[in-house]
Amino acid sequence: MLHEYIASCNIREKVALSLIFKKKIKIINIRNFSQLPGIKDFEIDLLCFVDKLTDGTIVKINENGTKLLFFPGILKNQKFEYKIKSFRSISYYIEFFFYVSLFLLKKSEIKLTGIRSSNVDTSLELILYMTIPLLRKLGFDNMRFKVYTLFFFSYVQY
């Protein structure tokens, strides 16, 4: 069964839920009436991150970038490295990893390289000093992070 969504709000969360519940999704009219319609570069980069995190994921984007078909694969328990290519901070990807890693049974270790901070994302320090200890107290101690930052980026326009 294919779940269809209209508009581009919360693509990251929709993809995470699709992975967790193994449901195919279709998102249409992605920024259809914007000056720059279609899926953004950081969302494409997130989908590449998902591809690295899973086996068998299929992503189809139309030529305008206004329609996305996502067929979820199986989450892998592994060590891997990923270099972020967009101007979103590392925390954008770590938050996504939190969503899906809570359903992994074995230890997973990721090494992310990218921008440390931006004005549109949660700060890396908040995640490292608040979110991770809270998750560990709740029993989710199967996560290991190595964060390599490139530089600070103080202004991002979308």
RAVENZI-V764331 format. One line per field, one symbol per residue. ss: DSSP state (@ for helix, = for strand, . for the rest). phi: phi as a letter, one per 30 degrees, with the letter a starting at -180 (. if undefined). A space follows every 50 residues. Layout:
ss->???
phi->???
//
This chain:
ss->.=====....@@@@@@@@@@@..=====............@@@@@@@@@@ @@@==..====......====..==...=====.....=@@@@@@@@@@@ @......========.=......@@@@@@@@@@@@@@.....=======. .=......
phi->.cccbcicdheeddddddddchcdbbcchdhdcddcdjdddddddddddd dddbcidcbbbdddicbbcbcdccdccacacbcdccccdededdeddeec ddcdccdbbbbcblddabdccdddddddcbddddddddjccccbbbcccd adbcbbcb
//
